[in-house]
Structures are given as C-alpha cells and as structure tokens.
C-alpha cells in the first residue's frame, strides 16, 4: 500500500504508523475510570468500506495525517495533513 504524504510524496506503508480511527475521541489523561479507558483502547467500530484514520509518517517527516481508506480494498481515497503544521505553506 502506498500513502501519498502531503510533505514527502508517495511512500510505502512501511514508513507509516497507524494512529487509530479518526472518529474516536481520546480519553482525558486525568480520567481514571477503567471502563472509559477500556472502551477507548479496545472497542472498535471495525467498519466495512471507507472510513477516516490517523497515520503518522514515522519513517519520514513525522507528520500526522488523516487518511480516508477503504478497509476492504485498501484503496486510499484522500490524505490531509493534520496537526500544528497543517496550515503552513509547503511551496
């Protein structure tokens, strides 16, 4: 699978780390409720078809991106840079 990094260009999946479903809201670090943490860590939607995911280009520029990927075909439909550098001009 090839992911088109908005900073570095197309790269092999081996350069990226999966960051989880983009639709999930992280649990506050101050929250000590075991059920909340268990649901966040283990409960997954596991949808069929396209959905949003977070990926980090850990073997490259280290940028975070939101990727729309069809989990059935692994086809990448869209990639958007997220985080503190998302609004900077890359030209």
Secondary structure by P-SEA (a helix, b strand, c coil): cccccccccccccccccccccccccccccccccaaaaaaacccccccccbbbbbbbcccccbbbbbbbccccccccccccccccccccccc
